[in-house]
Amino acid sequence: MEKRLKKYFGEMAAIWHSKITKPKKTKILEGIKKGNIRIVAGARSALFLPMSDLGVIIVDEFHD
């Protein structure tokens, strides 16, 4: 999924889940803060990322 998102959206897309490393999480958070990352696909925890000017939230296969 990450390869497909990066192919279409480039560096403005990121993947967020519990198994990414702390340095990668830091890089993603910095990208969000600077406005370089505008699209995040991830687990439910991605809902709590500090995105500004939020346009759309899509929840898929929500089973809980």
C-alpha positions in Angstrom: 0.0 0.0 0.0 2.8 2.4 0.9 4.5 1.9 -2.5 1.2 2.6 -4.3 0.5 5.8 -2.3 4.1 7.1 -2.8 3.9 6.3 -6.5 0.9 8.5 -7.0 1.3 11.2 -4.2 5.0 11.2 -3.8 6.5 12.4 -0.5 3.2 14.0 0.6 1.9 10.6 1.7 2.8 8.6 4.8 1.8 5.3 6.5 1.1 5.3 10.2 0.9 2.1 12.3 2.2 0.6 15.5 5.2 -1.2 14.0 7.0 1.8 12.3 10.2 2.8 14.0 10.5 5.8 16.4 12.8 7.7 13.9 10.2 7.2 11.1 7.4 8.4 13.4 9.4 11.5 14.2 10.1 12.1 10.5 6.4 11.8 9.7 5.4 14.1 12.6 7.9 16.7 11.4 6.6 16.4 7.8 3.0 16.9 9.0 4.0 20.0 11.1 5.9 21.5 8.1 3.0 20.8 5.7 5.0 18.4 3.5 2.9 15.4 4.5 -0.8 15.9 3.6 -2.1 12.3 3.3 -1.8 9.7 6.0 -3.1 6.1 5.7 -3.0 4.1 8.9 -4.5 2.4 11.8 -7.1 4.0 14.1 -4.2 5.8 15.9 -3.7 7.9 12.8 -6.9 9.8 13.7 -5.0 11.5 16.5 -2.1 12.8 14.4 -1.8 16.7 14.4 -3.2 17.3 10.9 -4.3 20.8 10.2 -6.9 21.9 7.6 -8.3 18.4 7.6 -10.4 17.7 4.6 -11.6 14.1 4.7 -11.4 11.1 7.1 -12.2 7.7 5.7 -12.6 4.7 8.0 -12.6 1.4 6.2 -13.3 -2.0 7.6 -14.0 -0.7 11.1 -15.0 -3.8 13.1 -14.9 -2.7 16.7 
